[in-house]
């Protein structure tokens, strides 16, 4: 891919826009679904819980969350108006149990201790102030709640040609250190790998990623 195409891809991975953004959203859902389903499994969702996903993309996976237990309430939040609209369209049948919120990317527009479980997949690269943002997540998570943070490890991500454009990459130790600077006190680390199709073409790559299970 040309440099300009890589920049456009990087911009749409961070904040999908328009028709191109819809295409990127579909591609992201396909390539990230393994990480997403692993994150959902790690949450250990129970009946009557409230779940927040940060950076939901097109949210084609919401059914997998709602099927985990009885009377689950899902909230997805995203900075992309394109993904916000796509998520509502794709999940219209679940409107009684799933809502989608558009926001500016810094302050979470929710009351303190609003959610039992929170998760995010492949968004941490775009957080402007990671510790401040982690403290926002801490604020809206219940005291006995669980936060799952999932991301591709630095040595894998830096091989991808688009990550040189406005991505901040982390290895597991760097992310653990970042979390330790926030209000969160405990975390469990799990490292995974999977075969996926590259975002820049049809070749298959081996992705190595980290799932952090974080508690107050």
C-alpha positions in Angstrom: 0.0 0.0 0.0 1.1 3.6 -0.7 1.9 5.9 2.3 -1.2 7.9 1.7 -3.4 4.7 1.7 -1.7 3.6 5.0 -2.4 7.0 6.6 -6.1 6.8 5.5 -6.3 3.2 6.9 -4.7 4.4 10.2 -7.1 7.3 10.5 -10.1 5.0 9.9 -8.8 2.5 12.4 -8.7 5.2 15.0 -12.0 6.9 14.0 -13.9 5.3 11.1 -15.7 7.9 8.9 -18.2 7.6 6.0 -18.4 4.8 3.5 -14.8 4.0 3.9 -15.3 3.9 7.6 -18.2 1.4 7.3 -15.8 -0.9 5.2 -13.1 -0.5 7.8 -15.6 -1.3 10.6 -16.6 -4.6 8.9 -12.9 -5.5 8.4 -12.1 -4.6 12.1 -15.0 -6.7 13.3 -13.7 -9.7 11.3 -10.0 -9.3 12.2 -10.7 -8.5 15.9 -13.4 -11.0 16.7 -11.1 -13.5 18.3 -9.7 -10.8 20.7 -13.3 -9.5 21.3 -14.7 -12.9 22.1 -11.7 -13.7 24.4 -12.3 -10.4 26.2 -16.1 -11.2 26.6 -15.3 -14.7 28.0 -12.8 -13.1 30.4 -15.5 -10.8 31.8 -17.4 -13.8 33.3 -20.7 -12.0 32.7 -23.6 -13.0 35.1 -27.3 -12.4 35.2 -28.6 -8.8 35.5 -25.1 -7.2 35.0 -24.4 -3.9 33.2 -21.7 -4.0 30.6 -19.8 -1.1 29.0 -17.7 -1.5 25.9 -15.3 1.3 25.0 -14.8 1.6 21.2 -17.5 -0.8 20.0 -16.9 -0.4 16.2 -19.8 -1.7 14.3 -20.8 -3.9 17.3 -21.7 -6.9 15.3 -20.7 -9.0 18.3 -23.3 -7.6 20.8 -25.5 -10.7 20.5 -22.5 -12.7 21.9 -22.6 -10.6 25.0 -26.3 -10.6 25.6 -26.4 -14.4 25.2 -23.9 -14.9 28.1 -26.5 -14.5 30.8 -30.1 -13.4 31.6 -31.1 -9.7 31.5 -27.8 -8.3 30.6 -27.7 -4.6 29.8 -25.0 -3.5 27.3 -23.8 0.0 26.6 -21.4 0.8 23.8 -19.5 4.0 23.5 -17.5 5.3 20.6 -16.0 8.5 19.1 -17.0 7.6 15.6 -20.4 8.8 14.4 -20.2 6.3 11.5 -19.7 3.4 13.9 -22.4 4.8 16.3 -24.9 4.7 13.5 -23.8 1.3 12.2 -24.0 -0.2 15.6 -27.5 1.0 16.1 -28.5 -0.3 12.7 -27.0 -3.7 13.2 -28.4 -4.1 16.7 -31.9 -2.7 16.2 -33.5 -6.0 17.4 -31.6 -5.7 20.8 -32.7 -2.1 21.5 -34.2 -3.1 24.8 -30.9 -4.4 26.1 -28.3 -2.5 24.1 -27.7 1.3 23.8 -25.0 3.2 22.0 -23.5 6.5 23.1 -21.4 8.9 21.0 -18.8 10.9 23.0 -15.6 13.0 22.7 -13.1 10.4 23.7 -12.0 11.7 27.1 -14.7 11.9 29.8 -17.0 9.0 30.1 -20.6 10.5 30.3 -21.8 8.2 33.1 -22.4 8.3 36.8 -19.9 6.9 39.3 -20.0 3.1 39.7 -22.5 2.7 36.8 -21.2 -0.7 35.4 -20.4 -4.2 36.6 -18.1 -5.0 33.8 -16.1 -2.9 31.3 -14.0 -3.9 28.4 -12.1 -2.5 25.5 -10.3 -4.1 22.6 -7.6 -2.4 20.5 -8.3 1.2 21.6 -5.5 1.9 24.0 -3.2 2.9 21.2 -5.3 6.1 20.7 -5.7 7.2 24.3 -4.2 10.7 24.7 -3.7 10.5 28.4 -3.8 6.8 29.4 -3.6 7.2 33.2 -6.3 9.9 33.3 -8.5 7.7 31.0 -7.9 4.6 33.2 -9.0 6.7 36.2 -12.2 7.6 34.3 -12.8 3.9 33.8 -12.1 3.3 37.5 -14.7 5.9 38.3 -17.6 4.4 36.4 -16.8 0.8 37.4 -18.5 -0.7 40.5 -16.2 -1.5 43.5 -16.4 -5.3 42.8 -16.4 -4.9 39.1 -14.0 -6.1 36.4 -12.2 -4.2 33.6 -10.7 -6.1 30.7 -8.1 -4.4 28.6 -7.0 -6.2 25.4 -4.4 -5.0 23.0 -1.9 -6.2 20.4 1.7 -6.4 21.8 4.2 -3.9 20.6 6.6 -6.3 18.8 3.7 -7.6 16.7 2.0 -4.2 16.2 5.2 -2.4 15.1 5.5 -4.8 12.1 2.3 -3.5 10.7 2.9 -0.6 8.3 0.0 1.6 9.4 0.9 1.7 13.1 3.6 4.4 12.5 0.8 6.9 12.1 -0.5 8.1 15.4 -0.5 4.7 17.2 1.1 4.5 20.7 2.2 0.9 21.2 2.8 -1.1 24.4 4.4 -4.3 25.4 2.8 -6.1 28.3 5.2 -4.7 30.9 4.7 -1.1 29.7 0.9 -1.5 29.9 1.1 -3.0 33.4 3.3 -0.1 34.5 0.8 2.4 33.0 -2.1 0.7 34.8 -0.2 0.7 38.0 0.0 4.5 37.9 -3.8 4.7 37.9 -6.2 4.1 40.8 -6.5 0.4 39.9 -4.8 -2.0 42.3 -4.9 -5.5 40.9 -4.4 -7.1 37.5 -4.0 -10.5 36.0 -2.1 -11.0 32.8 -2.9 -13.4 30.0 -1.0 -13.6 26.7 -2.6 -15.1 23.6 -1.9 -15.6 20.0 -4.0 -16.3 16.9 -3.8 -16.5 13.1 -5.6 -13.6 11.4 -5.8 -12.0 8.0 -3.8 -8.8 7.7 -5.6 -5.5 7.5 -3.6 -4.5 4.5 -4.2 -7.5 2.3 -4.9 -11.2 2.1 -1.8 -12.6 3.8 -2.1 -14.4 7.2 -0.2 -13.1 10.2 0.3 -14.5 13.7 -1.0 -11.9 16.2 0.3 -11.9 19.8 -1.9 -10.0 22.2 -2.4 -9.4 25.9 -5.6 -9.6 28.0 -5.4 -7.7 31.3 -8.1 -8.4 33.9 -8.1 -5.4 36.1 -9.7 -4.8 39.5 -10.0 -2.0 42.0 
